[in-house]
Amino acid sequence: MLSGPFQFMTGIGWRGRRGSISLHHLASANTRVDTRGETFLRVGYHG
């Protein structure tokens, strides 16, 4: 669970002719509460 009204997202990815892959991390911008955030792995196929 993310706490506070503000979050930030960082990410990295690659896109080729037929597919893509990216990794994103969403974290709370609240510096007073220690949160783990959420990490997303996205894989796509472009036909």
mmCIF file of the C-alpha atoms, coordinates in Angstrom:
data_MODEL
# 
_entry.id   MODEL 
# 
loop_
_atom_site.group_PDB 
_atom_site.id 
_atom_site.type_symbol 
_atom_site.label_atom_id 
_atom_site.label_alt_id 
_atom_site.label_comp_id 
_atom_site.label_asym_id 
_atom_site.label_entity_id 
_atom_site.label_seq_id 
_atom_site.pdbx_PDB_ins_code 
_atom_site.Cartn_x 
_atom_site.Cartn_y 
_atom_site.Cartn_z 
_atom_site.occupancy 
_atom_site.B_iso_or_equiv 
_atom_site.pdbx_formal_charge 
_atom_site.auth_seq_id 
_atom_site.auth_comp_id 
_atom_site.auth_asym_id 
_atom_site.auth_atom_id 
_atom_site.pdbx_PDB_model_num 
ATOM 1  C CA . MET A 1 1  ? 0.000  0.000  0.000   1.00 0.00 ? 1  MET A CA 1 
ATOM 2  C CA . LEU A 1 2  ? 1.282  3.430  -0.913  1.00 0.00 ? 2  LEU A CA 1 
ATOM 3  C CA . SER A 1 3  ? 0.864  6.164  1.652   1.00 0.00 ? 3  SER A CA 1 
ATOM 4  C CA . GLY A 1 4  ? 0.476  9.851  1.034   1.00 0.00 ? 4  GLY A CA 1 
ATOM 5  C CA . PRO A 1 5  ? -1.025 11.801 -1.835  1.00 0.00 ? 5  PRO A CA 1 
ATOM 6  C CA . PHE A 1 6  ? 2.095  11.805 -4.033  1.00 0.00 ? 6  PHE A CA 1 
ATOM 7  C CA . GLN A 1 7  ? 3.960  8.956  -5.748  1.00 0.00 ? 7  GLN A CA 1 
ATOM 8  C CA . PHE A 1 8  ? 6.756  8.724  -8.266  1.00 0.00 ? 8  PHE A CA 1 
ATOM 9  C CA . MET A 1 9  ? 7.561  6.108  -10.895 1.00 0.00 ? 9  MET A CA 1 
ATOM 10 C CA . THR A 1 10 ? 10.888 5.075  -12.367 1.00 0.00 ? 10 THR A CA 1 
ATOM 11 C CA . GLY A 1 11 ? 11.317 2.654  -15.204 1.00 0.00 ? 11 GLY A CA 1 
ATOM 12 C CA . ILE A 1 12 ? 13.449 1.120  -17.892 1.00 0.00 ? 12 ILE A CA 1 
ATOM 13 C CA . GLY A 1 13 ? 12.466 -0.754 -21.002 1.00 0.00 ? 13 GLY A CA 1 
ATOM 14 C CA . TRP A 1 14 ? 13.230 -2.069 -24.472 1.00 0.00 ? 14 TRP A CA 1 
ATOM 15 C CA . ARG A 1 15 ? 11.080 -2.232 -27.593 1.00 0.00 ? 15 ARG A CA 1 
ATOM 16 C CA . GLY A 1 16 ? 11.877 -4.232 -30.702 1.00 0.00 ? 16 GLY A CA 1 
ATOM 17 C CA . ARG A 1 17 ? 9.997  -5.020 -33.913 1.00 0.00 ? 17 ARG A CA 1 
ATOM 18 C CA . ARG A 1 18 ? 7.824  -7.764 -32.404 1.00 0.00 ? 18 ARG A CA 1 
ATOM 19 C CA . GLY A 1 19 ? 7.910  -7.225 -28.653 1.00 0.00 ? 19 GLY A CA 1 
ATOM 20 C CA . SER A 1 20 ? 8.691  -5.073 -25.671 1.00 0.00 ? 20 SER A CA 1 
ATOM 21 C CA . ILE A 1 21 ? 9.654  -5.482 -22.048 1.00 0.00 ? 21 ILE A CA 1 
ATOM 22 C CA . SER A 1 22 ? 9.755  -2.902 -19.294 1.00 0.00 ? 22 SER A CA 1 
ATOM 23 C CA . LEU A 1 23 ? 10.302 -2.733 -15.557 1.00 0.00 ? 23 LEU A CA 1 
ATOM 24 C CA . HIS A 1 24 ? 8.673  0.025  -13.473 1.00 0.00 ? 24 HIS A CA 1 
ATOM 25 C CA . HIS A 1 25 ? 8.813  0.835  -9.768  1.00 0.00 ? 25 HIS A CA 1 
ATOM 26 C CA . LEU A 1 26 ? 6.105  2.954  -8.103  1.00 0.00 ? 26 LEU A CA 1 
ATOM 27 C CA . ALA A 1 27 ? 6.950  4.416  -4.701  1.00 0.00 ? 27 ALA A CA 1 
ATOM 28 C CA . SER A 1 28 ? 5.493  6.839  -2.223  1.00 0.00 ? 28 SER A CA 1 
ATOM 29 C CA . ALA A 1 29 ? 6.969  10.323 -2.127  1.00 0.00 ? 29 ALA A CA 1 
ATOM 30 C CA . ASN A 1 30 ? 6.377  10.449 1.624   1.00 0.00 ? 30 ASN A CA 1 
ATOM 31 C CA . THR A 1 31 ? 9.800  10.480 3.297   1.00 0.00 ? 31 THR A CA 1 
ATOM 32 C CA . ARG A 1 32 ? 8.428  10.059 6.843   1.00 0.00 ? 32 ARG A CA 1 
ATOM 33 C CA . VAL A 1 33 ? 6.924  6.595  6.275   1.00 0.00 ? 33 VAL A CA 1 
ATOM 34 C CA . ASP A 1 34 ? 8.970  3.639  5.042   1.00 0.00 ? 34 ASP A CA 1 
ATOM 35 C CA . THR A 1 35 ? 7.072  1.894  2.224   1.00 0.00 ? 35 THR A CA 1 
ATOM 36 C CA . ARG A 1 36 ? 8.226  -0.854 -0.097  1.00 0.00 ? 36 ARG A CA 1 
ATOM 37 C CA . GLY A 1 37 ? 6.346  0.424  -3.143  1.00 0.00 ? 37 GLY A CA 1 
ATOM 38 C CA . GLU A 1 38 ? 5.217  -1.703 -6.064  1.00 0.00 ? 38 GLU A CA 1 
ATOM 39 C CA . THR A 1 39 ? 7.219  -3.146 -8.966  1.00 0.00 ? 39 THR A CA 1 
ATOM 40 C CA . PHE A 1 40 ? 5.707  -4.014 -12.354 1.00 0.00 ? 40 PHE A CA 1 
ATOM 41 C CA . LEU A 1 41 ? 7.150  -6.172 -15.131 1.00 0.00 ? 41 LEU A CA 1 
ATOM 42 C CA . ARG A 1 42 ? 5.404  -5.601 -18.451 1.00 0.00 ? 42 ARG A CA 1 
ATOM 43 C CA . VAL A 1 43 ? 5.885  -7.834 -21.493 1.00 0.00 ? 43 VAL A CA 1 
ATOM 44 C CA . GLY A 1 44 ? 4.221  -7.107 -24.810 1.00 0.00 ? 44 GLY A CA 1 
ATOM 45 C CA . TYR A 1 45 ? 3.902  -8.724 -28.219 1.00 0.00 ? 45 TYR A CA 1 
ATOM 46 C CA . HIS A 1 46 ? 3.370  -6.571 -31.298 1.00 0.00 ? 46 HIS A CA 1 
ATOM 47 C CA . GLY A 1 47 ? 1.993  -8.680 -34.139 1.00 0.00 ? 47 GLY A CA 1 
# 
